[in-house]
Amino acid sequence: MNWKKVVGNILKVVISGLAIYYVLSRIDLREIADKIKNANILLLLAALATYTASQLAAAFRLKVLFKRVPIDISHKENLKLYWLGLFYNLFLPGGVGGDGYKVYLIGKHLKRDIKSTIGAILSDRVSGLSVIVIFLLILIPLLDYNIPYKNWAWSAIPLVAAAFYLFLRLFNRRLLPAYFQVISWALVVQGLQMLAAVLILSSLDAEAKGFYDAYIFLFFLSSIAGSLPITLGGIGARELVFVWGAQYLSINAGSALALSLLFYTASALCALPGIVFTFRPSKILEKAEAKRAAFQ
C-alpha cells in the first residue's frame, strides 16, 4: 500500500471538510435553497445546453492535440473517450482519474507512448488554464474594487498567450503547430462556460444583476482553485473562493454559492451519459485498434 498517497488523500478530505464547514457557517442554506427553488427552469436548461456545447468544443480541442501525437482516432471515438473521462471525473479526485483512464486505454489499444499522450492531455489543460487567466485579466479593470495596477491588467494578456506558446515549445514541441487552433478552441470553451454561468445567474434573482462581472470573475477564480491538488476534486475550494470573494467584492454570497452549486449540477448532468461507455470501455477504440493493426 502506498501510504504517502493514502495520507495525501486523507489530508485532501480533511481540507475539503474544513472548507465546507467554514462555508456552511458563513451562509444561510435556506436562502440558497429558495434561490435555487425559484430559479427560471428555461434559463437553467439553456445553461445546461451551453455547458454541453462547451464540452463538445473541449473534445474537439483535445482531438487537435491527439492528431499531432499522432493518435489516430475518429471524432466519434474521441467524443466517446472524452465523455467516459468526464464521467470518471465526477468521482475521482481533481479530474486526474478520467485523464488517467484515457491514457491507459490509448496505451493499451493503440500502443502509443504514455509520455506523449500525457503531454497532449496536459497541454490541453494548460491551454484552458491560460484562457481562464486571460479572461480574469480582462475582468479585473471592470471590478469595483481597489486592486493595485488593475488598469494595467490587459497589458499582461500577451504575456499569458506567450507563456503557453513557450510551454509547448519547451515541453511539447511536436504540438507547437497546433498552437493557434488549440487557443481558439480554448477561447470557445471558456466563452461558452462563461455564457452558461451568466444564464444561471439570470435564472436566479435580481440581486446578481449589475454585478455579473464580479460573479464571473469569482467563477473563473474558483475554476483555478478547484483544479489545485489540495482538496478532494476541488470540493470546498470552489465554494470558499465564492464566499470569500463575495465579501471583498460586496456581492451576495447566497447568489454566488447558488451559481457554484447549479454549475456543478450542470457539469454532473452533462457527464452522466458517459456511464454508457463504462460497461465496455475497450469497445471505444476497437475500430482504431483494428485500423492500426491493419497497417502494421
N, C-alpha and C positions, 0 to 999 in steps of 0.2 A: 504493500500500500504506500502511495506517495503522500506521506504525512504533511509535507510542505504545501501540497495542493489542497489537502483536506483543511489544514489550518487557515489557508488563504480564503477558501470558500466560506468557512465559519465566520471569519472576520468580515467578509462581504455581507453575510446575512445579518450580523450584529450591526454593522454600519447602516444597512438598509432599514433595519428595525428601529434604530435610534432616530434616523431621519424621518421615518413615517410617524413615530411617536411625537417628535418635535412639531411636525406639520399639523398633526391632529390636535395638538394642544394650542395651536395658534389660529384655528379656523372654526367656523360654525358649520358642522356637517349638514344640518337641516337646511341652511341657506343654499349650500351647493346642491343638495338633493332637490330642492324646489326649483333651482335654475335649470337643472337637467330635465326634471319632470315637465316643465313648462316650455322647453325648447321647441322650436319650429322643426317638425319632423322632415318637411320637404327640404329645408336647408341642410339638415343633417345627412339626408340621403345624397344630396348634391355633394357634400363634403366627402362622403364615402366614395362616391364615383370619382371625384377628383383625386383623392388619395390613391385609389386603384390605378388611375391613369399614370400617376407619378411612379408607381411600382413597375408598370409596363415600360415606361421610359428608362427606369433604372436597369431593367433587364436588358434593354437594347444597348445601354451604355456598357454593361459588362460584356455583352456579345462582341462589341467593337474591340475590347481588350483581348478577349479569348481568341479572336481571329488573328491577332498579332503574335500569339504564343508560339505556334498556332494550335488552337484546339478546334478541330473541325466538327462543329455540331450545328444542326439547323436551328432556325428561330424557334420552332415548336419545341425542340428538345431543350433549348436554353430556357424557355419560359417554364417548362415543367421543372427543370432543375432549380430555377430561381424560386419558384413557389414552394418547392419542397424545403428549400433553405429558409424561406420566410416562416413556414410552419414550425420548423425546429427552433427557430429563433424566439418563438413565443415562450419556450420552456427552458432553453439553455442560455446560460449567462452571457450577456453582452453581445449577442449575435454571432459569437465565435463558433458556436455549435453548428449552426446552419452552414456557415462558410467552410468549416472543417469537414462536414459531410460532403459538400460539393467537391472539395479537394480529393477526398477519399474515392468517390465514385469516378471522377475523371481519371485518377491514377490507376484505379482497378480496371476500368473498361477501355480506356483509350491509351493507357501506358504513357501518360505524359509526365514529365519531370515535375515532382511535387513543388520544388522551389519556384519554377516558372509559373505554375498555377497559383501558388500563394502570392507571388509577385503581382499577378494580374488582379486578383481579388483585393489585395492590399492597396494597389493603385486606384482601384475603383472606389474604395472607401476614402482614400486621401483626396480624391477629386471632389467627392461630396463634402468633405470637411472644408476644403478650400473655398468652395462656393458658399457654404454657410458663413464662413468668416467674411467673405466679400459682402454678403447681404447684411451682416452685422455692421460692417463699416459704413454701408450705405445708410443704415438706420440711425447710427449714432448722432449725426448732426440734427436729426429731426426730434430727438428726445428732449423733453422739458426737464432736463437735469444737468447740473453743472459738472460736466466731465472735462478734465484738462485737455486742451488742444482738440476738442471734439470737431471743430470746424475744419481740421486738417485730416480727418479720418479718411475721406475719399482718396487722398493722395497716396494712401497705403495700398489701395486696391491693386495697382500694377505689381506691387511687391509680392502680394499673395499669389497672383497668377504666375509670376516668375518663379516663386518658390516651388510651385507644383511642377513647373517645367524642369527646374533643377533637380527635383526629386526623381523624375523619370530619367533624366539624363545620367544621374549618378547611380541609380539602383535598378532601373528597368529600361535600359537604352533601347531595347527592341520595341518597346511600347511607345517610344517618343513620336513616331509618325502619326499616332492616333490622338495626339495632344488636343488639337482643336475640336475634333469630334467628341472626345470624352468631356471636355469642359462645356461644350454646347449642350450635351445631354444632361450634364450635372446641373446646368442652369435651368433646364426644363424641369428636371426632377424637383429641385428645391423651390422653383417658382410655383409648381403645382401644389406642393405641400404647403407653401405659404397661402395659396388661394384656399386650400382646404381648411386651414386654420382660421382664415377670415370668414369663411362660410359658417364655421362652428361658432365663432364669436357673434356673427349676425343672427344666429339661431337662438341665442340666449336672450339677454335683456338689453335695455337701452344704456346700462351703465358702462358698457365697453365702447360705445360709440364716441368718436372723437379721440380715442386713445389707442387706436389699432396699432400705431407704430410702436408703442411701449409693449403691448401684448405680444406682437410678433417678434420684437427684439428678445423678449424673455423666452419665447417659443424656440427661437434658434439657439439661444444660450443654453436652454435646457437640453437640446439635442446633443450639444457637445458634452455637457455634464453627464448625460445618460450613457454616453459612449466610453467614459473613463472607467477603467477596471478597478473601481474602488467599492462598488456596490453590486448587488446581485441583479444583473441585467438592467442596471440603471434605475431600479426601483428605489424610490426615496430621493435620489439625486435630482431627478427632473422636478419633482414636487417641491423640493427645498429651494431650488432656483426660483420657481414661481412665487413662493411665499416670501422669500427674502426680497426678490426683485420688486414685488408689488409694493412692499413697504417703501423702498427707495424711490420708486417712480410714481408713488401716490396713485396707484390704481387699485381696483377692487380685487382682493385676494381670492374671494369666492369665485369670481368670473375666471380668474387665472387658473385656479385649480380645476374648475369645470372644463375649461379648454384642454388642460392636460389629460384629464380622465376621458373625455369624449374623443380626443385624438388617438389616445391609446386604444380605445374601443374600436375605432375605425381601422386602425392598423391590425388589430386582432381579427376582426371580421374579414378583412381583406386577405389575411394569411390562411384562414380556415380551409379554403378549397385545397390547399397543399396537402391536407391529410390524405387525399385520394392517392397521392404518389408514395405514401409511406408503406403501403401494403406490398408493392413490388417495385422498389426504387431502382433495381437493376434494369428493369424494362425501359427506363427513361432513355438510356444511352445504347439500347440494343441495336438500332439501325446504324448509329455512328460507329459502334464497335465492329459490326459486320462490314461496313464500308472500309474501315481501317484494315481489317484482316484481308479483304479482297485485294488491296494494293500492296500487300507485303510479299 
